[in-house]
């Protein structure tokens, strides 16, 4: 069963860092989570797909946000690592 979930990110700078320059970080995540659809909105992310996969994407995004909110500047390497973990089914904490 397909569901849609919203991940609210009210801080524009936080959302911009998560999406990355020219949406580079978002593209890395999109490729990793296919067939789940991941879309940036003005105030967050929308996730569409199988319920279990959507939940996994939400957890992954939450981990990335936790890193960022803890003072770690998010870089492409964080997203590549997160993408590998997602593909491998290893959703333990990033930190």
N, C-alpha and C positions, 0 to 999 in steps of 0.2 A: 504494500500500500504506500502510495506517495504522499508525503506531507510537505508543508511549507513552514519554515520557522524564521523568525526575525532575530537577529543578534543586534541589540541596540548599542550604538557607540556614539554618545552625544558630543564628545570632544572632537572637533574637526581635525585638530592636529594629530590626535591619537588615531583617528580613522585614516588620515593621509599617510601616516607612518606604517600602518598595517597594510594598506593597499600598495604602498610603495611608489617610487617615481615611475611615471608612465604606466601605472598598474602592474609593474613587474612582479611584486610579491603576490598579488592577487592571481596573476597568470600561473605562477608556480603552483599555488594551491589548487586552482581550477584543474590543471592537468592531473594533479595527484588524486583528486577526489571524484573524477569522472566515474560513473555517469551522474553524480550529484551536481546540481547547478548551484553555483555560488555567484551572487551578484552584489556589487556595491551600490548602496543607495546614499542619499544625502546624509542620513543619520544612522548608518549601520550596514549590516550585511543581511541578505536574504539567502536562505538555503532551501533548496527543493530536492526531494528524492526519497528513497527508502527511509523509513523511520530510524532504523539502526544506524545507517550511514549518516543521516542528518545529525543524529545525536553525537556521533563520532566527530563530525566536522565542528559542531558546537564546542565540544571539549577541546579540540585542537586549537581553535581560535581563542578560547578562554585561556589556554596555556600561553599562547603568544602574547595576549594582552597582559597576563600576569607578569611575564618577563619585562614587557615594555613599562608597565606601571611601577615595576620594581627598580627602574632606572637603567635597564639594559637597552641600548639603542638597537632596534631590530635591523638586521642586515640580511642580505640575500641568503647567506649561509644558514640562518635560522629557519628560513622557509624551505630551503632544500632539505634540511635535516627533518623538519616536520613532515614534509611530503614523503620522504623515505619511510618514516615511522608509520604514516597513515597507510601507505601501500603495503607495508609489511605486517600491518595489524598490531603494531606495537604502540599503544597509546598511553604508555606511562608518561610521567611528567617530563617535560623538556629540560627542566633545570637540573 
